[in-house]
Amino acid sequence: WGWGMTPSQQDARTFFASGFGGQFIWMHVPLGLVIAITSEVSRQSNARGQALALLRNELFAAASAWRPT
C-alpha cells in the first residue's frame, strides 16, 4: 500500500507514504503527529530535499517541544 517505516534505534514508530511530485505523509506515533506535505510537480519537488529538511528540522523540533497546557 506504499507505506514505509523509518529506521530507528529507538522503539519509536515513524511511518511515511511518499507520493508523486514530492508529496508525502509522515506519522510519528509517540507524539500523535501527522504531517502531510503537498507540492506542485516540478524538478525541485521531485527532489524532495526542501520539504524533508523542513520536516526533519523545524516541524519535528517544534512538535517535540510543544506540551499541551
TADA-V356362 format. One record per backbone hydrogen bond with DSSP energy under -1.0 kcal/mol. CO is the residue of the C=O (numbers start at 1). NH is the residue of the N-H. If there is no record, write none. Layout:
CO;NH + CO;NH
//
This chain:
4;16 + 13;29 + 14;6 + 15;27 + 16;4 + 17;25 + 23;19 + 24;37 + 25;17 + 26;35 + 27;15 + 28;33 + 29;32 + 33;28 + 35;26 + 37;24 + 42;46 + 48;52 + 49;53 + 50;54 + 51;55 + 52;56 + 53;57 + 54;59 + 55;60 + 57;61 + 58;62 + 59;63 + 60;64 + 61;65 + 62;66
//
